[in-house]
Amino acid sequence: MPRFLLKVNEDRTLQAWDEPSEKYLSNRNAGDVLYVDARRARHPAHHRKAFAVLNFAFRNQEVYPSVDIMLQAVKISVGHVDEIIVREKVYYRTKSISFGQMGQDEFSDFYVKLLNALEDLTGIPAQTLEEGGRTPEV
């Protein structure tokens, strides 16, 4: 299935955002109805900020052996998991927070949960985590 980017104009009409999107739409006929799975595109600076916060928390704790393990612990603690039951035993597989799997609105919610979970897991106040995880572009 093709993916393309659309921009919402002031009058709430949609416009192709980039060349591949323009090409895709130019091959459609007026009146075509398209099924669109829409989500607000992720903001790369917000993604970088989340990982800067995560890295700051990691550097200031001694429980988790790696940033990846700490991120997995955060995902589990906020319920960002798939539950798998095998012979009445419950296992958890963490879900992705990649750009392709999570739009900006969902990521914004996850970011707030990330701050709260890191505060619970490390004892570092959320405000301190945000200040310590500042990036120049955010």
C-alpha positions in Angstrom: 0.0 0.0 0.0 1.5 3.4 -0.9 2.2 5.9 1.8 2.0 9.6 1.1 2.0 12.8 3.0 -0.8 15.4 2.9 -1.0 18.9 4.3 -4.2 20.3 5.8 -4.7 23.8 4.4 -6.3 26.7 6.2 -9.6 25.9 4.5 -9.2 22.3 5.6 -8.6 21.0 2.1 -5.8 18.5 1.6 -2.7 19.1 -0.5 0.2 16.8 -1.4 3.2 17.5 0.8 6.0 16.1 -1.2 6.8 15.0 -4.8 5.9 11.2 -4.3 2.6 12.2 -2.8 1.9 14.7 -5.6 2.7 12.0 -8.2 0.4 9.5 -6.4 -2.5 11.9 -6.3 -1.9 13.1 -9.9 -2.6 9.6 -11.0 -6.1 9.6 -9.3 -9.2 10.7 -11.0 -11.5 13.4 -9.7 -14.1 11.8 -7.6 -12.0 8.8 -6.6 -12.5 7.8 -3.1 -9.3 6.7 -1.2 -9.1 4.7 1.9 -6.7 6.6 4.1 -5.2 5.5 7.4 -4.4 9.0 8.7 -2.1 10.0 11.5 -0.2 13.1 12.2 3.4 12.7 11.0 6.0 12.4 13.7 8.1 15.3 14.6 11.8 14.1 14.5 12.9 16.6 17.1 10.3 15.3 19.6 11.6 11.7 18.9 15.2 13.0 19.6 14.1 14.7 22.8 12.5 11.5 24.1 15.7 9.6 23.5 17.8 12.4 25.0 15.6 12.1 28.2 16.0 8.4 28.2 19.8 8.6 27.8 19.9 11.2 30.6 17.9 8.9 32.9 20.2 6.0 32.0 23.3 7.9 32.8 21.9 8.8 36.2 20.9 5.4 37.5 22.5 2.1 38.3 19.7 -0.5 37.9 19.5 -1.0 34.1 22.5 -2.4 32.2 21.6 -0.7 28.9 19.4 2.1 27.4 17.5 -0.6 25.4 16.7 -2.6 28.6 15.6 0.6 30.3 13.3 1.5 27.3 11.8 -2.0 27.5 11.1 -1.6 31.2 9.4 1.8 30.4 7.3 0.2 27.7 6.2 -2.6 30.0 5.5 -0.3 32.9 3.2 1.9 30.7 1.5 -1.0 29.1 2.9 -0.5 25.6 3.0 -4.2 25.1 1.3 -7.1 23.4 0.1 -9.8 25.8 0.9 -13.4 24.7 -0.5 -16.3 26.6 1.1 -19.7 26.4 -0.2 -22.6 28.5 -1.9 -20.2 30.9 1.3 -18.2 31.4 1.4 -14.6 30.4 4.3 -13.1 28.4 4.7 -9.5 27.2 6.3 -8.3 24.0 6.9 -4.6 23.8 5.4 -2.7 20.9 7.4 -0.5 18.6 7.5 3.3 18.9 9.0 3.7 15.4 7.8 6.4 13.0 5.9 3.9 10.9 4.1 2.4 13.9 3.2 5.5 15.9 1.9 8.9 14.8 2.7 12.2 16.5 -0.5 12.2 18.7 0.2 8.7 20.0 3.9 9.5 20.5 3.0 12.7 22.5 0.9 10.5 24.8 3.8 8.0 25.1 6.2 10.8 25.9 4.2 11.9 28.9 4.0 8.2 30.0 7.8 7.9 29.4 8.6 10.8 31.7 6.3 9.4 34.5 7.7 5.9 34.1 11.3 7.1 34.2 10.5 9.1 37.3 9.0 6.0 39.0 11.8 3.7 37.8 14.8 6.1 38.7 13.4 8.5 41.3 14.5 11.4 39.1 11.7 14.0 38.9 10.1 14.4 35.5 11.1 18.1 35.3 14.7 17.2 35.9 14.5 14.5 33.3 13.2 17.0 30.8 15.8 19.6 31.6 18.6 17.0 31.5 17.3 15.7 28.2 17.2 19.1 26.4 18.4 19.0 22.8 19.4 22.2 20.9 16.6 21.9 18.4 13.8 21.4 20.9 
